[in-house]
Amino acid sequence: MRFILKGKAYDIDKREIEARMIGVAPEAARKYYVTVNGKEYPPKQVLSQTLGLIRVEFTTMDAASILRRLGFELKQY
């Protein structure tokens, strides 16, 4: 899926995200999480890890929206 985040274009799919998250320990999610490879991650951790972005560059809702469009389900504790 191609998308633009803060003026920069990215092209990634669900399988790429799953592959890049293998072996990455989940941080504690505060309010929202997505399940990747059977583990619960904060949405910002997933997007930061897979795109190589600093987390202050985008919001949790940016991450959640992108991950939802890629087929991940956003859940709330």
N, CA, C, O and CB atoms as a CASP TS submission, in Angstrom:
PFRMAT TS
TARGET T0000
AUTHOR 0000-0000-0000
METHOD Language model
MODEL 1
PARENT N/A
ATOM      1  N   MET     1       0.845  -1.170   0.000  1.00  0.00           N
ATOM      2  CA  MET     1       0.000   0.000   0.000  1.00  0.00           C
ATOM      3  C   MET     1       0.895   1.239   0.000  1.00  0.00           C
ATOM      4  O   MET     1       1.881   1.310   0.733  1.00  0.00           O
ATOM      5  CB  MET     1      -0.964  -0.006   1.220  1.00  0.00           C
ATOM      6  N   ARG     2       0.549   2.167  -0.797  1.00  0.00           N
ATOM      7  CA  ARG     2       1.277   3.428  -0.859  1.00  0.00           C
ATOM      8  C   ARG     2       0.512   4.477  -0.049  1.00  0.00           C
ATOM      9  O   ARG     2      -0.707   4.604  -0.172  1.00  0.00           O
ATOM     10  CB  ARG     2       1.471   3.893  -2.340  1.00  0.00           C
ATOM     11  N   PHE     3       1.237   5.219   0.773  1.00  0.00           N
ATOM     12  CA  PHE     3       0.614   6.281   1.556  1.00  0.00           C
ATOM     13  C   PHE     3       1.622   7.392   1.795  1.00  0.00           C
ATOM     14  O   PHE     3       2.827   7.211   1.614  1.00  0.00           O
ATOM     15  CB  PHE     3       0.075   5.737   2.899  1.00  0.00           C
ATOM     16  N   ILE     4       1.113   8.530   2.198  1.00  0.00           N
ATOM     17  CA  ILE     4       1.966   9.681   2.512  1.00  0.00           C
ATOM     18  C   ILE     4       1.807   9.995   3.992  1.00  0.00           C
ATOM     19  O   ILE     4       0.695  10.107   4.508  1.00  0.00           O
ATOM     20  CB  ILE     4       1.601  10.929   1.627  1.00  0.00           C
ATOM     21  N   LEU     5       2.938  10.131   4.656  1.00  0.00           N
ATOM     22  CA  LEU     5       2.949  10.470   6.077  1.00  0.00           C
ATOM     23  C   LEU     5       3.863  11.674   6.258  1.00  0.00           C
ATOM     24  O   LEU     5       5.064  11.600   5.998  1.00  0.00           O
ATOM     25  CB  LEU     5       3.422   9.256   6.960  1.00  0.00           C
ATOM     26  N   LYS     6       3.289  12.771   6.700  1.00  0.00           N
ATOM     27  CA  LYS     6       4.029  14.021   6.929  1.00  0.00           C
ATOM     28  C   LYS     6       4.834  14.428   5.697  1.00  0.00           C
ATOM     29  O   LYS     6       5.988  14.841   5.802  1.00  0.00           O
ATOM     30  CB  LYS     6       4.965  13.873   8.135  1.00  0.00           C
ATOM     31  N   GLY     7       4.206  14.304   4.533  1.00  0.00           N
ATOM     32  CA  GLY     7       4.801  14.772   3.296  1.00  0.00           C
ATOM     33  C   GLY     7       5.745  13.809   2.595  1.00  0.00           C
ATOM     34  O   GLY     7       6.259  14.132   1.524  1.00  0.00           O
ATOM     35  N   LYS     8       5.988  12.636   3.167  1.00  0.00           N
ATOM     36  CA  LYS     8       6.884  11.661   2.546  1.00  0.00           C
ATOM     37  C   LYS     8       6.084  10.426   2.137  1.00  0.00           C
ATOM     38  O   LYS     8       5.228   9.959   2.888  1.00  0.00           O
ATOM     39  CB  LYS     8       8.039  11.271   3.513  1.00  0.00           C
ATOM     40  N   ALA     9       6.363   9.902   0.949  1.00  0.00           N
ATOM     41  CA  ALA     9       5.651   8.739   0.433  1.00  0.00           C
ATOM     42  C   ALA     9       6.322   7.445   0.898  1.00  0.00           C
ATOM     43  O   ALA     9       7.548   7.344   0.941  1.00  0.00           O
ATOM     44  CB  ALA     9       5.588   8.786  -1.104  1.00  0.00           C
ATOM     45  N   TYR    10       5.496   6.470   1.241  1.00  0.00           N
ATOM     46  CA  TYR    10       5.957   5.143   1.660  1.00  0.00           C
ATOM     47  C   TYR    10       5.152   4.099   0.900  1.00  0.00           C
ATOM     48  O   TYR    10       4.018   4.345   0.490  1.00  0.00           O
ATOM     49  CB  TYR    10       5.810   4.947   3.212  1.00  0.00           C
ATOM     50  N   ASP    11       5.752   2.945   0.721  1.00  0.00           N
ATOM     51  CA  ASP    11       5.078   1.828   0.066  1.00  0.00           C
ATOM     52  C   ASP    11       5.431   0.568   0.838  1.00  0.00           C
ATOM     53  O   ASP    11       6.573   0.111   0.798  1.00  0.00           O
ATOM     54  CB  ASP    11       5.487   1.707  -1.447  1.00  0.00           C
ATOM     55  N   ILE    12       4.458   0.008   1.539  1.00  0.00           N
ATOM     56  CA  ILE    12       4.692  -1.171   2.381  1.00  0.00           C
ATOM     57  C   ILE    12       3.415  -1.985   2.438  1.00  0.00           C
ATOM     58  O   ILE    12       2.326  -1.447   2.238  1.00  0.00           O
ATOM     59  CB  ILE    12       5.155  -0.766   3.816  1.00  0.00           C
ATOM     60  N   ASP    13       3.535  -3.276   2.709  1.00  0.00           N
ATOM     61  CA  ASP    13       2.336  -4.102   2.850  1.00  0.00           C
ATOM     62  C   ASP    13       2.381  -4.855   4.179  1.00  0.00           C
ATOM     63  O   ASP    13       3.371  -4.814   4.909  1.00  0.00           O
ATOM     64  CB  ASP    13       2.209  -5.097   1.664  1.00  0.00           C
ATOM     65  N   LYS    14       1.292  -5.533   4.462  1.00  0.00           N
ATOM     66  CA  LYS    14       1.141  -6.226   5.753  1.00  0.00           C
ATOM     67  C   LYS    14       2.234  -7.257   5.972  1.00  0.00           C
ATOM     68  O   LYS    14       2.766  -7.366   7.077  1.00  0.00           O
ATOM     69  CB  LYS    14      -0.222  -6.903   5.836  1.00  0.00           C
ATOM     70  N   ARG    15       2.576  -8.012   4.942  1.00  0.00           N
ATOM     71  CA  ARG    15       3.606  -9.051   5.091  1.00  0.00           C
ATOM     72  C   ARG    15       4.975  -8.449   5.419  1.00  0.00           C
ATOM     73  O   ARG    15       5.739  -9.023   6.195  1.00  0.00           O
ATOM     74  CB  ARG    15       3.702  -9.888   3.809  1.00  0.00           C
ATOM     75  N   GLU    16       5.276  -7.310   4.837  1.00  0.00           N
ATOM     76  CA  GLU    16       6.553  -6.646   5.148  1.00  0.00           C
ATOM     77  C   GLU    16       6.605  -6.220   6.611  1.00  0.00           C
ATOM     78  O   GLU    16       7.632  -6.363   7.274  1.00  0.00           O
ATOM     79  CB  GLU    16       6.763  -5.419   4.236  1.00  0.00           C
ATOM     80  N   ILE    17       5.501  -5.701   7.098  1.00  0.00           N
ATOM     81  CA  ILE    17       5.453  -5.297   8.507  1.00  0.00           C
ATOM     82  C   ILE    17       5.640  -6.516   9.398  1.00  0.00           C
ATOM     83  O   ILE    17       6.420  -6.474  10.350  1.00  0.00           O
ATOM     84  CB  ILE    17       4.114  -4.588   8.835  1.00  0.00           C
ATOM     85  N   GLU    18       4.939  -7.591   9.102  1.00  0.00           N
ATOM     86  CA  GLU    18       5.079  -8.811   9.908  1.00  0.00           C
ATOM     87  C   GLU    18       6.525  -9.310   9.896  1.00  0.00           C
ATOM     88  O   GLU    18       7.046  -9.723  10.931  1.00  0.00           O
ATOM     89  CB  GLU    18       4.133  -9.914   9.386  1.00  0.00           C
ATOM     90  N   ALA    19       7.164  -9.274   8.748  1.00  0.00           N
ATOM     91  CA  ALA    19       8.554  -9.726   8.642  1.00  0.00           C
ATOM     92  C   ALA    19       9.499  -8.834   9.446  1.00  0.00           C
ATOM     93  O   ALA    19      10.409  -9.334  10.106  1.00  0.00           O
ATOM     94  CB  ALA    19       8.990  -9.755   7.175  1.00  0.00           C
ATOM     95  N   ARG    20       9.292  -7.535   9.396  1.00  0.00           N
ATOM     96  CA  ARG    20      10.176  -6.600  10.102  1.00  0.00           C
ATOM     97  C   ARG    20       9.968  -6.614  11.609  1.00  0.00           C
ATOM     98  O   ARG    20      10.835  -6.152  12.352  1.00  0.00           O
ATOM     99  CB  ARG    20       9.962  -5.200   9.583  1.00  0.00           C
ATOM    100  N   MET    21       8.837  -7.135  12.076  1.00  0.00           N
ATOM    101  CA  MET    21       8.569  -7.180  13.520  1.00  0.00           C
ATOM    102  C   MET    21       9.007  -8.499  14.162  1.00  0.00           C
ATOM    103  O   MET    21       8.927  -8.639  15.382  1.00  0.00           O
ATOM    104  CB  MET    21       7.086  -6.963  13.777  1.00  0.00           C
ATOM    105  N   ILE    22       9.464  -9.454  13.374  1.00  0.00           N
ATOM    106  CA  ILE    22       9.941 -10.726  13.940  1.00  0.00           C
ATOM    107  C   ILE    22      11.124 -10.442  14.858  1.00  0.00           C
ATOM    108  O   ILE    22      12.077  -9.763  14.477  1.00  0.00           O
ATOM    109  CB  ILE    22      10.348 -11.738  12.809  1.00  0.00           C
ATOM    110  N   GLY    23      11.044 -10.967  16.057  1.00  0.00           N
ATOM    111  CA  GLY    23      12.118 -10.808  17.029  1.00  0.00           C
ATOM    112  C   GLY    23      12.127  -9.482  17.771  1.00  0.00           C
ATOM    113  O   GLY    23      13.006  -9.249  18.602  1.00  0.00           O
ATOM    114  N   VAL    24      11.172  -8.613  17.489  1.00  0.00           N
ATOM    115  CA  VAL    24      11.085  -7.322  18.182  1.00  0.00           C
ATOM    116  C   VAL    24      10.188  -7.492  19.409  1.00  0.00           C
ATOM    117  O   VAL    24       9.031  -7.896  19.293  1.00  0.00           O
ATOM    118  CB  VAL    24      10.529  -6.197  17.229  1.00  0.00           C
ATOM    119  N   ALA    25      10.730  -7.182  20.567  1.00  0.00           N
ATOM    120  CA  ALA    25       9.963  -7.305  21.804  1.00  0.00           C
ATOM    121  C   ALA    25       8.932  -6.187  21.886  1.00  0.00           C
ATOM    122  O   ALA    25       9.252  -5.023  21.643  1.00  0.00           O
ATOM    123  CB  ALA    25      10.896  -7.272  23.037  1.00  0.00           C
ATOM    124  N   PRO    26       7.694  -6.538  22.227  1.00  0.00           N
ATOM    125  CA  PRO    26       6.663  -5.501  22.360  1.00  0.00           C
ATOM    126  C   PRO    26       6.907  -4.613  23.578  1.00  0.00           C
ATOM    127  O   PRO    26       7.267  -5.092  24.653  1.00  0.00           O
ATOM    128  CB  PRO    26       5.279  -6.144  22.457  1.00  0.00           C
ATOM    129  N   GLU    27       6.705  -3.332  23.390  1.00  0.00           N
ATOM    130  CA  GLU    27       6.714  -2.404  24.516  1.00  0.00           C
ATOM    131  C   GLU    27       5.324  -2.425  25.139  1.00  0.00           C
ATOM    132  O   GLU    27       4.372  -2.926  24.540  1.00  0.00           O
ATOM    133  CB  GLU    27       7.120  -0.950  24.067  1.00  0.00           C
ATOM    134  N   ALA    28       5.217  -1.888  26.324  1.00  0.00           N
ATOM    135  CA  ALA    28       3.914  -1.832  26.981  1.00  0.00           C
ATOM    136  C   ALA    28       3.007  -0.870  26.230  1.00  0.00           C
ATOM    137  O   ALA    28       3.347   0.298  26.041  1.00  0.00           O
ATOM    138  CB  ALA    28       4.057  -1.403  28.463  1.00  0.00           C
ATOM    139  N   ALA    29       1.858  -1.364  25.807  1.00  0.00           N
ATOM    140  CA  ALA    29       0.874  -0.512  25.147  1.00  0.00           C
ATOM    141  C   ALA    29       0.073   0.209  26.222  1.00  0.00           C
ATOM    142  O   ALA    29      -0.244  -0.372  27.261  1.00  0.00           O
ATOM    143  CB  ALA    29      -0.064  -1.343  24.206  1.00  0.00           C
ATOM    144  N   ARG    30      -0.249   1.455  25.977  1.00  0.00           N
ATOM    145  CA  ARG    30      -0.979   2.228  26.974  1.00  0.00           C
ATOM    146  C   ARG    30      -2.484   2.121  26.788  1.00  0.00           C
ATOM    147  O   ARG    30      -3.198   1.717  27.705  1.00  0.00           O
ATOM    148  CB  ARG    30      -0.559   3.678  26.917  1.00  0.00           C
ATOM    149  N   LYS    31      -2.959   2.474  25.623  1.00  0.00           N
ATOM    150  CA  LYS    31      -4.401   2.477  25.404  1.00  0.00           C
ATOM    151  C   LYS    31      -4.785   1.631  24.203  1.00  0.00           C
ATOM    152  O   LYS    31      -5.766   0.889  24.250  1.00  0.00           O
ATOM    153  CB  LYS    31      -4.904   3.896  25.217  1.00  0.00           C
ATOM    154  N   TYR    32      -4.015   1.738  23.122  1.00  0.00           N
ATOM    155  CA  TYR    32      -4.329   1.023  21.893  1.00  0.00           C
ATOM    156  C   TYR    32      -3.213   0.044  21.555  1.00  0.00           C
ATOM    157  O   TYR    32      -2.058   0.236  21.937  1.00  0.00           O
ATOM    158  CB  TYR    32      -4.550   2.008  20.734  1.00  0.00           C
ATOM    159  N   TYR    33      -3.578  -1.005  20.832  1.00  0.00           N
ATOM    160  CA  TYR    33      -2.568  -1.952  20.375  1.00  0.00           C
ATOM    161  C   TYR    33      -3.035  -2.632  19.093  1.00  0.00           C
ATOM    162  O   TYR    33      -4.222  -2.659  18.768  1.00  0.00           O
ATOM    163  CB  TYR    33      -2.268  -3.001  21.468  1.00  0.00           C
ATOM    164  N   VAL    34      -2.059  -3.177  18.383  1.00  0.00           N
ATOM    165  CA  VAL    34      -2.332  -4.023  17.224  1.00  0.00           C
ATOM    166  C   VAL    34      -1.588  -5.324  17.444  1.00  0.00           C
ATOM    167  O   VAL    34      -0.530  -5.342  18.073  1.00  0.00           O
ATOM    168  CB  VAL    34      -1.904  -3.332  15.873  1.00  0.00           C
ATOM    169  N   THR    35      -2.130  -6.401  16.932  1.00  0.00           N
ATOM    170  CA  THR    35      -1.484  -7.700  17.060  1.00  0.00           C
ATOM    171  C   THR    35      -0.718  -7.994  15.782  1.00  0.00           C
ATOM    172  O   THR    35      -1.276  -8.002  14.685  1.00  0.00           O
ATOM    173  CB  THR    35      -2.520  -8.818  17.353  1.00  0.00           C
ATOM    174  N   VAL    36       0.581  -8.236  15.955  1.00  0.00           N
ATOM    175  CA  VAL    36       1.455  -8.579  14.836  1.00  0.00           C
ATOM    176  C   VAL    36       2.203  -9.850  15.230  1.00  0.00           C
ATOM    177  O   VAL    36       2.877  -9.887  16.260  1.00  0.00           O
ATOM    178  CB  VAL    36       2.455  -7.399  14.485  1.00  0.00           C
ATOM    179  N   ASN    37       2.083 -10.871  14.423  1.00  0.00           N
ATOM    180  CA  ASN    37       2.748 -12.149  14.700  1.00  0.00           C
ATOM    181  C   ASN    37       2.385 -12.697  16.081  1.00  0.00           C
ATOM    182  O   ASN    37       3.219 -13.301  16.755  1.00  0.00           O
ATOM    183  CB  ASN    37       4.261 -11.985  14.593  1.00  0.00           C
ATOM    184  N   GLY    38       1.136 -12.483  16.496  1.00  0.00           N
ATOM    185  CA  GLY    38       0.659 -13.012  17.769  1.00  0.00           C
ATOM    186  C   GLY    38       1.046 -12.205  18.993  1.00  0.00           C
ATOM    187  O   GLY    38       0.762 -12.618  20.117  1.00  0.00           O
ATOM    188  N   LYS    39       1.693 -11.054  18.796  1.00  0.00           N
ATOM    189  CA  LYS    39       2.101 -10.211  19.922  1.00  0.00           C
ATOM    190  C   LYS    39       1.400  -8.860  19.833  1.00  0.00           C
ATOM    191  O   LYS    39       1.129  -8.359  18.742  1.00  0.00           O
ATOM    192  CB  LYS    39       3.641 -10.024  19.944  1.00  0.00           C
ATOM    193  N   GLU    40       1.112  -8.277  20.995  1.00  0.00           N
ATOM    194  CA  GLU    40       0.429  -6.985  21.062  1.00  0.00           C
ATOM    195  C   GLU    40       1.452  -5.857  21.146  1.00  0.00           C
ATOM    196  O   GLU    40       2.272  -5.809  22.063  1.00  0.00           O
ATOM    197  CB  GLU    40      -0.531  -6.933  22.275  1.00  0.00           C
ATOM    198  N   TYR    41       1.390  -4.946  20.166  1.00  0.00           N
ATOM    199  CA  TYR    41       2.315  -3.819  20.084  1.00  0.00           C
ATOM    200  C   TYR    41       1.555  -2.498  20.077  1.00  0.00           C
ATOM    201  O   TYR    41       0.433  -2.429  19.575  1.00  0.00           O
ATOM    202  CB  TYR    41       3.194  -3.934  18.828  1.00  0.00           C
ATOM    203  N   PRO    42       2.163  -1.445  20.635  1.00  0.00           N
ATOM    204  CA  PRO    42       1.609  -0.107  20.434  1.00  0.00           C
ATOM    205  C   PRO    42       1.723   0.241  18.942  1.00  0.00           C
ATOM    206  O   PRO    42       2.737  -0.074  18.319  1.00  0.00           O
ATOM    207  CB  PRO    42       2.354   0.961  21.327  1.00  0.00           C
ATOM    208  N   PRO    43       0.721   0.873  18.372  1.00  0.00           N
ATOM    209  CA  PRO    43       0.777   1.205  16.945  1.00  0.00           C
ATOM    210  C   PRO    43       2.010   2.020  16.549  1.00  0.00           C
ATOM    211  O   PRO    43       2.588   1.789  15.487  1.00  0.00           O
ATOM    212  CB  PRO    43      -0.458   1.964  16.561  1.00  0.00           C
ATOM    213  N   LYS    44       2.412   2.964  17.390  1.00  0.00           N
ATOM    214  CA  LYS    44       3.576   3.785  17.059  1.00  0.00           C
ATOM    215  C   LYS    44       4.857   2.962  17.033  1.00  0.00           C
ATOM    216  O   LYS    44       5.749   3.243  16.232  1.00  0.00           O
ATOM    217  CB  LYS    44       3.716   4.926  18.056  1.00  0.00           C
ATOM    218  N   GLN    45       4.966   1.959  17.886  1.00  0.00           N
ATOM    219  CA  GLN    45       6.152   1.105  17.865  1.00  0.00           C
ATOM    220  C   GLN    45       6.255   0.376  16.534  1.00  0.00           C
ATOM    221  O   GLN    45       7.333   0.299  15.944  1.00  0.00           O
ATOM    222  CB  GLN    45       6.115   0.094  19.024  1.00  0.00           C
ATOM    223  N   VAL    46       5.136  -0.155  16.065  1.00  0.00           N
ATOM    224  CA  VAL    46       5.128  -0.909  14.810  1.00  0.00           C
ATOM    225  C   VAL    46       5.534  -0.009  13.649  1.00  0.00           C
ATOM    226  O   VAL    46       6.401  -0.373  12.855  1.00  0.00           O
ATOM    227  CB  VAL    46       3.736  -1.521  14.550  1.00  0.00           C
ATOM    228  N   LEU    47       4.920   1.149  13.547  1.00  0.00           N
ATOM    229  CA  LEU    47       5.217   2.031  12.425  1.00  0.00           C
ATOM    230  C   LEU    47       6.646   2.566  12.507  1.00  0.00           C
ATOM    231  O   LEU    47       7.335   2.643  11.490  1.00  0.00           O
ATOM    232  CB  LEU    47       4.221   3.191  12.385  1.00  0.00           C
ATOM    233  N   SER    48       7.088   2.928  13.681  1.00  0.00           N
ATOM    234  CA  SER    48       8.447   3.414  13.862  1.00  0.00           C
ATOM    235  C   SER    48       9.465   2.344  13.482  1.00  0.00           C
ATOM    236  O   SER    48      10.433   2.629  12.777  1.00  0.00           O
ATOM    237  CB  SER    48       8.665   3.860  15.307  1.00  0.00           C
ATOM    238  N   GLN    49       9.255   1.142  13.935  1.00  0.00           N
ATOM    239  CA  GLN    49      10.169   0.026  13.660  1.00  0.00           C
ATOM    240  C   GLN    49      10.212  -0.310  12.173  1.00  0.00           C
ATOM    241  O   GLN    49      11.288  -0.538  11.619  1.00  0.00           O
ATOM    242  CB  GLN    49       9.752  -1.211  14.458  1.00  0.00           C
ATOM    243  N   THR    50       9.077  -0.342  11.541  1.00  0.00           N
ATOM    244  CA  THR    50       9.027  -0.786  10.146  1.00  0.00           C
ATOM    245  C   THR    50       9.436   0.295   9.154  1.00  0.00           C
ATOM    246  O   THR    50       9.938  -0.018   8.074  1.00  0.00           O
ATOM    247  CB  THR    50       7.642  -1.263   9.816  1.00  0.00           C
ATOM    248  N   LEU    51       9.229   1.561   9.502  1.00  0.00           N
ATOM    249  CA  LEU    51       9.565   2.638   8.576  1.00  0.00           C
ATOM    250  C   LEU    51      10.844   3.378   8.959  1.00  0.00           C
ATOM    251  O   LEU    51      11.341   4.203   8.192  1.00  0.00           O
ATOM    252  CB  LEU    51       8.425   3.613   8.500  1.00  0.00           C
ATOM    253  N   GLY    52      11.373   3.084  10.139  1.00  0.00           N
ATOM    254  CA  GLY    52      12.586   3.755  10.585  1.00  0.00           C
ATOM    255  C   GLY    52      12.372   5.213  10.962  1.00  0.00           C
ATOM    256  O   GLY    52      13.260   6.048  10.788  1.00  0.00           O
ATOM    257  N   LEU    53      11.193   5.509  11.476  1.00  0.00           N
ATOM    258  CA  LEU    53      10.853   6.879  11.853  1.00  0.00           C
ATOM    259  C   LEU    53      11.016   7.104  13.348  1.00  0.00           C
ATOM    260  O   LEU    53      10.887   6.176  14.147  1.00  0.00           O
ATOM    261  CB  LEU    53       9.429   7.205  11.433  1.00  0.00           C
ATOM    262  N   ILE    54      11.299   8.343  13.713  1.00  0.00           N
ATOM    263  CA  ILE    54      11.299   8.742  15.115  1.00  0.00           C
ATOM    264  C   ILE    54       9.839   8.965  15.505  1.00  0.00           C
ATOM    265  O   ILE    54       9.082   9.570  14.746  1.00  0.00           O
ATOM    266  CB  ILE    54      12.180  10.042  15.362  1.00  0.00           C
ATOM    267  N   ARG    55       9.449   8.491  16.656  1.00  0.00           N
ATOM    268  CA  ARG    55       8.026   8.500  17.038  1.00  0.00           C
ATOM    269  C   ARG    55       7.402   9.877  17.179  1.00  0.00           C
ATOM    270  O   ARG    55       6.184  10.006  17.059  1.00  0.00           O
ATOM    271  CB  ARG    55       7.861   7.782  18.318  1.00  0.00           C
ATOM    272  N   VAL    56       8.180  10.890  17.424  1.00  0.00           N
ATOM    273  CA  VAL    56       7.598  12.232  17.545  1.00  0.00           C
ATOM    274  C   VAL    56       7.194  12.786  16.178  1.00  0.00           C
ATOM    275  O   VAL    56       6.548  13.832  16.102  1.00  0.00           O
ATOM    276  CB  VAL    56       8.594  13.187  18.223  1.00  0.00           C
ATOM    277  N   GLU    57       7.567  12.096  15.102  1.00  0.00           N
ATOM    278  CA  GLU    57       7.251  12.549  13.752  1.00  0.00           C
ATOM    279  C   GLU    57       5.817  12.253  13.327  1.00  0.00           C
ATOM    280  O   GLU    57       5.371  12.742  12.289  1.00  0.00           O
ATOM    281  CB  GLU    57       8.193  11.917  12.781  1.00  0.00           C
ATOM    282  N   PHE    58       5.081  11.454  14.117  1.00  0.00           N
ATOM    283  CA  PHE    58       3.707  11.100  13.775  1.00  0.00           C
ATOM    284  C   PHE    58       2.930  10.779  15.040  1.00  0.00           C
ATOM    285  O   PHE    58       3.516  10.531  16.094  1.00  0.00           O
ATOM    286  CB  PHE    58       3.672   9.905  12.800  1.00  0.00           C
ATOM    287  N   THR    59       1.608  10.785  14.929  1.00  0.00           N
ATOM    288  CA  THR    59       0.750  10.524  16.089  1.00  0.00           C
ATOM    289  C   THR    59       0.325   9.052  16.136  1.00  0.00           C
ATOM    290  O   THR    59       0.489   8.307  15.170  1.00  0.00           O
ATOM    291  CB  THR    59      -0.494  11.436  16.051  1.00  0.00           C
ATOM    292  N   THR    60      -0.213   8.669  17.262  1.00  0.00           N
ATOM    293  CA  THR    60      -0.768   7.321  17.396  1.00  0.00           C
ATOM    294  C   THR    60      -1.899   7.108  16.405  1.00  0.00           C
ATOM    295  O   THR    60      -2.039   6.026  15.836  1.00  0.00           O
ATOM    296  CB  THR    60      -1.266   7.080  18.828  1.00  0.00           C
ATOM    297  N   MET    61      -2.704   8.141  16.200  1.00  0.00           N
ATOM    298  CA  MET    61      -3.817   8.007  15.251  1.00  0.00           C
ATOM    299  C   MET    61      -3.321   7.900  13.811  1.00  0.00           C
ATOM    300  O   MET    61      -3.947   7.216  13.001  1.00  0.00           O
ATOM    301  CB  MET    61      -4.771   9.196  15.382  1.00  0.00           C
ATOM    302  N   ASP    62      -2.205   8.562  13.471  1.00  0.00           N
ATOM    303  CA  ASP    62      -1.595   8.362  12.151  1.00  0.00           C
ATOM    304  C   ASP    62      -1.235   6.886  11.984  1.00  0.00           C
ATOM    305  O   ASP    62      -1.579   6.256  10.984  1.00  0.00           O
ATOM    306  CB  ASP    62      -0.327   9.263  11.975  1.00  0.00           C
ATOM    307  N   ALA    63      -0.539   6.353  12.981  1.00  0.00           N
ATOM    308  CA  ALA    63      -0.104   4.956  12.930  1.00  0.00           C
ATOM    309  C   ALA    63      -1.299   4.018  12.860  1.00  0.00           C
ATOM    310  O   ALA    63      -1.310   3.078  12.065  1.00  0.00           O
ATOM    311  CB  ALA    63       0.760   4.617  14.149  1.00  0.00           C
ATOM    312  N   ALA    64      -2.292   4.269  13.683  1.00  0.00           N
ATOM    313  CA  ALA    64      -3.480   3.408  13.716  1.00  0.00           C
ATOM    314  C   ALA    64      -4.194   3.411  12.373  1.00  0.00           C
ATOM    315  O   ALA    64      -4.609   2.359  11.889  1.00  0.00           O
ATOM    316  CB  ALA    64      -4.441   3.861  14.821  1.00  0.00           C
ATOM    317  N   SER    65      -4.340   4.572  11.776  1.00  0.00           N
ATOM    318  CA  SER    65      -5.024   4.683  10.488  1.00  0.00           C
ATOM    319  C   SER    65      -4.283   3.906   9.397  1.00  0.00           C
ATOM    320  O   SER    65      -4.901   3.182   8.616  1.00  0.00           O
ATOM    321  CB  SER    65      -5.158   6.156  10.084  1.00  0.00           C
ATOM    322  N   ILE    66      -2.988   4.055   9.350  1.00  0.00           N
ATOM    323  CA  ILE    66      -2.186   3.339   8.347  1.00  0.00           C
ATOM    324  C   ILE    66      -2.256   1.836   8.574  1.00  0.00           C
ATOM    325  O   ILE    66      -2.471   1.073   7.633  1.00  0.00           O
ATOM    326  CB  ILE    66      -0.720   3.809   8.387  1.00  0.00           C
ATOM    327  N   LEU    67      -2.077   1.411   9.814  1.00  0.00           N
ATOM    328  CA  LEU    67      -2.101  -0.027  10.112  1.00  0.00           C
ATOM    329  C   LEU    67      -3.472  -0.645   9.830  1.00  0.00           C
ATOM    330  O   LEU    67      -3.550  -1.779   9.358  1.00  0.00           O
ATOM    331  CB  LEU    67      -1.716  -0.268  11.574  1.00  0.00           C
ATOM    332  N   ARG    68      -4.549   0.083  10.113  1.00  0.00           N
ATOM    333  CA  ARG    68      -5.892  -0.412   9.790  1.00  0.00           C
ATOM    334  C   ARG    68      -6.045  -0.622   8.290  1.00  0.00           C
ATOM    335  O   ARG    68      -6.569  -1.646   7.851  1.00  0.00           O
ATOM    336  CB  ARG    68      -6.966   0.565  10.298  1.00  0.00           C
ATOM    337  N   ARG    69      -5.589   0.346   7.507  1.00  0.00           N
ATOM    338  CA  ARG    69      -5.691   0.228   6.052  1.00  0.00           C
ATOM    339  C   ARG    69      -4.855  -0.930   5.517  1.00  0.00           C
ATOM    340  O   ARG    69      -5.137  -1.455   4.440  1.00  0.00           O
ATOM    341  CB  ARG    69      -5.255   1.528   5.389  1.00  0.00           C
ATOM    342  N   LEU    70      -3.835  -1.327   6.258  1.00  0.00           N
ATOM    343  CA  LEU    70      -3.000  -2.464   5.861  1.00  0.00           C
ATOM    344  C   LEU    70      -3.583  -3.801   6.319  1.00  0.00           C
ATOM    345  O   LEU    70      -3.046  -4.859   5.991  1.00  0.00           O
ATOM    346  CB  LEU    70      -1.598  -2.300   6.424  1.00  0.00           C
ATOM    347  N   GLY    71      -4.678  -3.752   7.074  1.00  0.00           N
ATOM    348  CA  GLY    71      -5.345  -4.984   7.481  1.00  0.00           C
ATOM    349  C   GLY    71      -5.162  -5.390   8.929  1.00  0.00           C
ATOM    350  O   GLY    71      -5.607  -6.466   9.329  1.00  0.00           O
ATOM    351  N   PHE    72      -4.515  -4.548   9.722  1.00  0.00           N
ATOM    352  CA  PHE    72      -4.376  -4.834  11.145  1.00  0.00           C
ATOM    353  C   PHE    72      -5.576  -4.253  11.884  1.00  0.00           C
ATOM    354  O   PHE    72      -6.110  -3.214  11.498  1.00  0.00           O
ATOM    355  CB  PHE    72      -3.043  -4.254  11.707  1.00  0.00           C
ATOM    356  N   GLU    73      -5.990  -4.923  12.937  1.00  0.00           N
ATOM    357  CA  GLU    73      -7.117  -4.450  13.734  1.00  0.00           C
ATOM    358  C   GLU    73      -6.600  -3.682  14.939  1.00  0.00           C
ATOM    359  O   GLU    73      -5.807  -4.202  15.724  1.00  0.00           O
ATOM    360  CB  GLU    73      -8.013  -5.628  14.183  1.00  0.00           C
ATOM    361  N   LEU    74      -7.049  -2.451  15.080  1.00  0.00           N
ATOM    362  CA  LEU    74      -6.698  -1.635  16.229  1.00  0.00           C
ATOM    363  C   LEU    74      -7.620  -2.019  17.377  1.00  0.00           C
ATOM    364  O   LEU    74      -8.841  -2.033  17.225  1.00  0.00           O
ATOM    365  CB  LEU    74      -6.804  -0.111  15.901  1.00  0.00           C
ATOM    366  N   LYS    75      -7.036  -2.328  18.513  1.00  0.00           N
ATOM    367  CA  LYS    75      -7.817  -2.694  19.695  1.00  0.00           C
ATOM    368  C   LYS    75      -7.472  -1.769  20.833  1.00  0.00           C
ATOM    369  O   LYS    75      -6.418  -1.132  20.845  1.00  0.00           O
ATOM    370  CB  LYS    75      -7.568  -4.158  20.097  1.00  0.00           C
ATOM    371  N   GLN    76      -8.378  -1.706  21.793  1.00  0.00           N
ATOM    372  CA  GLN    76      -8.203  -0.832  22.946  1.00  0.00           C
ATOM    373  C   GLN    76      -8.282  -1.679  24.209  1.00  0.00           C
ATOM    374  O   GLN    76      -9.104  -2.588  24.321  1.00  0.00           O
ATOM    375  CB  GLN    76      -9.274   0.304  22.964  1.00  0.00           C
ATOM    376  N   TYR    77      -7.399  -1.354  25.165  1.00  0.00           N
ATOM    377  CA  TYR    77      -7.432  -2.059  26.453  1.00  0.00           C
ATOM    378  C   TYR    77      -8.620  -1.606  27.258  1.00  0.00           C
ATOM    379  O   TYR    77      -8.826  -2.081  28.374  1.00  0.00           O
ATOM    380  CB  TYR    77      -6.138  -1.829  27.246  1.00  0.00           C
TER
END
